[in-house]
Amino acid sequence: MIKKLRDQLGPEEPRPDDGSDEDPLAKSARLFRYLIDLTQDLPPDRDQEFRRSDERLKLIGVASRLNGRPTLRERLERFRRDPPREARSGDTPPQEDLPGTFEHIARLSSALPDTSIGEELGKRAQAMSERLRQIRENR
């Protein structure tokens, strides 16, 4: 029956190459994008579990890096090497402001459209703020 249908459809169009000349990172990025898209079809209980997990953030992070987007660490390193013009004057922000900055980020994260990422970012920013305060107290 399948053969009969194939005959009715006519000759098969030649398939493009497997993309062997395609960048392996692009292939991997497509694979990760596909995996992220698959998670949209998880059952509700597993979806909530996945959205609360670190795996989701890691999956999105890997996909971003494969697409060529710089990581936060890379952006910070670039900022450290080449600070903005107003920061080049030799004025360094006081260290006391860093914990407050992370607390502010934690408060702002609740406004993100994706609440699960916002909650996770808020937790991490709050933990960083507490860690910075402990480091400052131990000096």
C-alpha positions, 0 to 999 in steps of 0.5 A: 500500500505504501509503495502504491502511494509512493508511485502516485506521489511521483519521484521523491525529491532529492534530500539536501545533504545532512549538513555535513559542512554545517557548523557542529555548534549550530547542529548542537544549538538546534538540538538544544532548541528542540529539547527546550521546545519538547519541554513545552509538552510536559504534563502539568506536574512534571512541567512545574517540577522542571520549571523549578529545577536548575536543569531548565536554566542550564539547558537555556544557558547551554543553548544560548552559548551554542548560539554564540551569546556571551555568558554572564561571566564572559560579559563581566570579564569584558567589563573588567578589562574595558570598563565604561568611560565613567568608571575609568576615572579611578572611582571604584564603587564602595564595597558596601553597595554590592550586597544592596545591589544584589538585594535590588536584583532579587526584588526586581526579579519578581517582575520577570514575565517567567515567574519560575526564572524570576524566583530562581534569580531572586533566590540566587541574588539573595544568596549572593547578597548574604554571602557578600555580607558574610565576607565583609563581616569576616574581614 
